[in-house]
């Protein structure tokens, strides 16, 4: 389907053609909402059957959802940051696995904007514009040194060889290319942190669906192994760490947008459950459940949580949008703005997580044992929210905000896991 654009104004024959415009939010909703509705229809069934979401990913890809943030000049849709997160909330409402599946993809696009030399963007942006999906291979298991990587990139003639094991490779089972964090071992004995980009079907790449968490079961957050994988020099991207960046806020806000989508799905499913019901309790307060003021109160509280969660995500997205507009103008992003966005993301996480988890529990106050039926799979909302909330522990986000307010501490933009040497 062609990119939805405003009708161009007529120009004089000798005038330069007008630059293609980005779509409006209304155009984007008209384009993608029917797909979201289609995805939502069998979301509970996919959960019950543990049917991986290949079809929904293909439906999104057919409309080039992954090209949302790719600039128009590369053949992309050119959506704004704010538009992206509005759509991710709606996609999360349809099926919370889908935004998480695509989190690495959109994160890779934002990494190009924030951390990679613009002269290197072209090939990757054009691939994304054509419908290529990028997965991730970042996190490693075990008790390696905090912040160190055991996945290595070693010189092999005119190319590099990639070796290592990654876990929590969310979305990589659905991806065409994989963005792999690795330690590049240079000939002079030095090393540096790089991103190695490899086709997901390359020789030596093994993707395993071994995620066994109780939530987000279809996100394919499993193991990816790399054994003597050949990497072309132009597919190795050097990026600078340990400086303020909007990237960590982008990655976390995708989780928060998904949580906001779950909050909306809780309201949707609660209303759909209550409206047709006739059975009431003898000690209830209405002739039907929908007329019971206690049930109405629960529904209203669930809707309030969904509103607050979405509004909070949109507020943080506006800050990230402001960062992106500095980039588009070719201006240096003020460090104070990067601090503000990172801290606001942490505040949003600390505020949204508990509210959505509570909504996932309160959902069951609207009905009796019939709300527990497995074919409804209403429990998936709490399980999925709990799983998303565990990816970047909320307690540490609260601490970062408190330390900043009390002591003026700088937020941590890059964090890692591992063991601290004795």
Order of alpha helices (4+ residues) and beta strands (2+ residues): alpha-alpha-alpha-alpha-alpha-alpha-alpha-beta-beta-beta-beta-beta-beta-beta-beta-alpha-alpha-alpha-alpha-alpha
